[in-house]
Amino acid sequence: MSRITLITGASRGLGRNTALSVARRGGDVIITYQSRADDAEAVLAEIRAMGRKARAFQLDSGNIAAFPAFAAELKAALKQDWNRETFDHLVNNAGHGDVGLLGEMTEAQFDRLVNVHFKGVFFLTQALLPLIADGGRIVNLSSGLTRISYPGYSAYAAAKGAVEVLSVYMAKELGGRGIAVNTVAPGAIETDFGGGAVRDNAAINETFSAMTALGRVGVPDDIGPMIASLLSEDNRWVNAQRIEVSGGQVI
């Protein structure tokens, strides 16, 4: 029986790469997207071209009120497409970068960061717990910015720090069901995250490259395969860990 992985925010960036990496390893994939339906369809086409099943759902990961309806939709899709009541892996990846110095960050910006990156992770996982198979896996995405500081990311990093603590509690509470929970913390990566700052701004790229032992910033192919590997049985005994994937950033 194929493993089914649900990845939030997977129409682009690290989520997209993770979805494709899971499919390459023989898994089926369900993705969510916020607004880019065409990008989501392109990801589904690539996954199906590998001979794997795939579905996409629109979901705003900061809109907690939408989660019960999403869970009901997902349950129906699992039955219809896989003849199953559960899926195996949840990757809480959806996110956005909103930069603002401590003295400039607005309450609306702050609330959106917390809703998407922390509150949304908490309550989406809660809504989906009945659908996650015993013995499954949860991976929550954090950031290298919880270990090092960079001006403008205080609210973002604080929300990610909350997710890291939450992951440990999830691992403890879900251990009785055999569900392992880990956090993956990427370093600086060349994606369109935060307006593509690391990818498109040469000065920022050079700054983070100089901080990194391997002498460059990361690319999505450095992250997606690692997450797919963490979800596999090869890593079944890894639990309650913060795993930084940064090429050795600021060591």
C-alpha positions as CSV (number, residue, x, y, z in Angstrom):
1,M,0.0,0.0,0.0
2,S,1.4,3.4,-1.0
3,R,2.2,5.9,1.7
4,I,0.2,9.2,1.4
5,T,1.8,12.5,2.4
6,L,-0.1,15.8,2.9
7,I,2.1,18.8,2.4
8,T,0.7,22.3,3.0
9,G,1.8,25.2,0.8
10,A,3.2,22.9,-1.9
11,S,2.5,24.8,-5.1
12,R,6.0,26.4,-5.0
13,G,9.3,26.5,-3.2
14,L,10.3,24.0,-0.5
15,G,6.8,22.5,-0.4
16,R,6.8,21.8,-4.1
17,N,10.3,20.2,-3.9
18,T,9.2,18.1,-1.0
19,A,6.1,16.9,-2.9
20,L,8.2,15.8,-5.9
21,S,10.8,14.2,-3.6
22,V,8.2,12.1,-1.9
23,A,6.7,11.0,-5.3
24,R,10.2,10.1,-6.5
25,R,10.4,7.7,-3.5
26,G,7.2,6.1,-4.5
27,G,4.7,8.0,-2.3
28,D,1.4,9.5,-3.2
29,V,0.9,13.2,-2.4
30,I,-1.8,15.6,-1.4
31,I,-0.9,19.3,-1.5
32,T,-2.5,22.5,-0.5
33,Y,-2.1,25.9,-2.0
34,Q,-3.4,29.3,-1.0
35,S,-4.0,31.1,-4.4
36,R,-1.8,29.6,-7.1
37,A,-4.1,27.0,-8.6
38,D,-2.1,26.9,-11.9
39,D,1.1,26.2,-10.0
40,A,-0.6,23.5,-8.0
41,E,-1.9,21.8,-11.1
42,A,1.6,21.9,-12.5
43,V,2.9,20.1,-9.4
44,L,0.2,17.5,-9.7
45,A,1.1,16.9,-13.4
46,E,4.7,16.2,-12.5
47,I,3.7,13.8,-9.7
48,R,1.2,11.9,-11.9
49,A,3.9,11.7,-14.6
50,M,5.9,9.6,-12.1
51,G,2.9,7.2,-11.8
52,R,1.9,8.4,-8.4
53,K,-1.6,9.6,-7.3
54,A,-2.0,13.3,-6.3
55,R,-4.7,15.7,-5.2
56,A,-4.7,19.5,-4.5
57,F,-6.9,21.5,-2.2
58,Q,-7.1,25.3,-1.7
59,L,-6.4,26.2,1.9
60,D,-5.4,29.4,3.7
61,S,-3.2,28.0,6.5
62,G,-3.9,31.1,8.6
63,N,-7.7,30.7,8.4
64,I,-8.4,28.4,11.3
65,A,-12.1,28.5,10.8
66,A,-11.7,26.7,7.5
67,F,-10.0,23.7,8.9
68,P,-13.0,21.5,9.8
69,A,-14.4,21.8,6.3
70,F,-11.0,21.0,4.9
71,A,-10.7,17.9,7.0
72,A,-14.1,16.7,5.8
73,E,-13.1,17.3,2.2
74,L,-9.8,15.4,2.8
75,K,-11.6,12.5,4.4
76,A,-13.9,12.2,1.4
77,A,-11.0,12.4,-1.1
78,L,-9.1,9.7,0.8
79,K,-12.0,7.4,0.5
80,Q,-12.7,8.2,-3.1
81,D,-9.2,8.1,-4.5
82,W,-7.4,5.7,-2.2
83,N,-10.2,3.8,-0.5
84,R,-8.6,4.7,2.8
85,E,-9.7,6.4,6.0
86,T,-6.3,7.9,6.8
87,F,-3.1,9.3,5.4
88,D,0.5,8.7,6.7
89,H,2.5,11.9,6.8
90,L,1.8,15.5,7.5
91,V,4.3,18.2,6.5
92,N,3.3,21.6,7.9
93,N,5.2,23.7,5.4
94,A,2.9,26.6,4.4
95,G,4.3,30.0,5.2
96,H,5.3,33.4,4.2
97,G,8.0,35.9,5.0
98,D,7.0,39.3,6.4
99,V,10.0,41.4,7.4
100,G,9.8,44.2,9.9
101,L,12.1,45.7,12.5
102,L,10.8,45.5,16.1
103,G,9.9,49.2,16.0
104,E,8.1,49.0,12.6
105,M,6.2,45.7,12.7
106,T,2.4,46.2,12.6
107,E,-0.1,44.2,14.7
108,A,-1.7,43.0,11.5
109,Q,1.7,41.7,10.2
110,F,2.4,40.1,13.5
111,D,-1.0,38.4,13.7
112,R,-0.7,37.0,10.2
113,L,2.7,35.5,10.9
114,V,1.5,33.9,14.1
115,N,-1.7,32.6,12.5
116,V,0.1,31.0,9.6
117,H,3.3,29.8,11.2
118,F,2.1,28.8,14.7
119,K,-1.6,28.9,15.4
120,G,-2.4,27.4,12.0
121,V,0.1,24.5,12.6
122,F,-1.4,23.8,16.0
123,F,-5.0,23.8,14.9
124,L,-4.6,22.2,11.5
125,T,-2.8,19.3,13.1
126,Q,-5.5,19.1,15.7
127,A,-8.2,19.0,12.9
128,L,-6.3,16.3,11.0
129,L,-5.4,14.0,13.9
130,P,-8.3,11.6,13.4
131,L,-7.1,11.2,9.8
132,I,-3.4,10.6,10.5
133,A,-2.6,6.9,10.6
134,D,-1.0,5.4,13.7
135,G,2.7,4.9,13.1
136,G,2.7,8.0,10.9
137,R,5.0,11.0,10.8
138,I,4.6,14.8,11.2
139,V,7.3,17.3,10.1
140,N,6.9,20.9,11.0
141,L,9.0,23.5,9.2
142,S,11.0,26.0,11.2
143,S,13.9,28.2,10.3
144,G,17.6,28.6,10.9
145,L,16.6,32.1,12.2
146,T,15.6,30.5,15.5
147,R,19.2,29.8,16.2
148,I,20.8,32.9,14.7
149,S,19.4,36.5,14.4
150,Y,19.0,38.7,11.4
151,P,17.3,42.1,11.6
152,G,13.7,42.2,10.6
153,Y,12.8,38.6,11.4
154,S,12.0,38.8,15.1
155,A,8.2,38.0,14.7
156,Y,8.8,35.3,12.1
157,A,11.5,33.6,14.1
158,A,9.5,33.8,17.3
159,A,6.6,32.0,15.7
160,K,9.0,29.4,14.4
161,G,10.5,29.0,17.8
162,A,7.0,28.3,19.1
163,V,6.6,25.6,16.5
164,E,9.9,24.0,17.6
165,V,8.6,23.7,21.2
166,L,5.2,22.6,20.0
167,S,6.8,19.8,18.0
168,V,8.4,18.3,21.1
169,Y,5.0,18.3,22.9
170,M,3.4,16.8,19.8
171,A,6.0,14.0,19.9
172,K,5.2,13.3,23.6
173,E,1.4,13.4,23.2
174,L,1.3,11.3,20.0
175,G,3.9,8.8,20.9
176,G,1.3,6.4,22.1
177,R,0.0,6.2,18.6
178,G,3.5,5.6,17.2
179,I,3.5,9.0,15.5
180,A,7.0,10.6,15.3
181,V,7.2,14.4,15.1
182,N,10.2,16.4,14.1
183,T,11.1,19.9,13.1
184,V,13.2,20.7,10.0
185,A,14.9,24.1,10.1
186,P,16.3,25.2,6.7
187,G,18.9,27.9,6.5
188,A,18.9,30.6,3.9
189,I,17.4,29.1,0.7
190,E,17.0,30.4,-2.9
191,T,13.3,30.5,-3.3
192,D,10.7,33.3,-3.8
193,F,10.1,33.3,0.0
194,G,10.2,36.8,1.4
195,G,10.0,38.2,-2.0
196,G,12.9,36.1,-3.2
197,A,15.4,38.1,-1.1
198,V,18.0,35.4,-0.8
199,R,17.6,34.3,-4.4
200,D,17.5,37.7,-6.1
201,N,19.4,40.1,-3.8
202,A,23.1,39.5,-4.4
203,A,24.1,41.3,-1.2
204,I,21.9,39.1,1.0
205,N,22.9,36.0,-0.9
206,E,26.6,36.8,-0.4
207,T,26.0,37.6,3.3
208,F,24.5,34.3,4.0
209,S,26.9,32.4,1.8
210,A,29.8,33.9,3.9
211,M,28.1,32.6,7.1
212,T,27.8,29.1,5.8
213,A,30.6,26.5,6.1
214,L,29.9,25.0,2.6
215,G,30.2,28.5,1.1
216,R,26.8,29.0,-0.5
217,V,23.2,29.4,0.4
218,G,20.8,26.4,-0.1
219,V,18.5,25.5,-2.9
220,P,15.2,23.6,-2.7
221,D,16.9,20.4,-3.8
222,D,18.9,20.6,-0.5
223,I,15.7,20.4,1.5
224,G,12.9,18.4,-0.2
225,P,14.9,15.1,-0.4
226,M,16.0,15.5,3.2
227,I,12.3,15.8,4.3
228,A,11.3,12.9,2.2
229,S,14.1,10.8,3.7
230,L,13.0,11.8,7.2
231,L,9.5,10.5,6.5
232,S,10.7,7.1,5.4
233,E,11.1,4.0,7.6
234,D,14.9,4.5,7.4
235,N,14.4,7.3,10.0
236,R,11.6,5.7,12.1
237,W,13.6,6.2,15.3
238,V,14.2,9.9,14.8
239,N,11.7,11.7,17.0
240,A,11.2,15.1,18.8
241,Q,14.3,16.6,17.0
242,R,15.1,20.0,15.5
243,I,17.1,19.2,12.4
244,E,18.8,22.1,10.9
245,V,19.5,21.8,7.1
246,S,21.7,24.8,6.4
247,G,25.1,23.7,5.1
248,G,26.6,24.7,8.4
249,Q,25.3,28.2,8.9
250,V,27.1,30.2,11.5
251,I,29.1,27.4,13.2
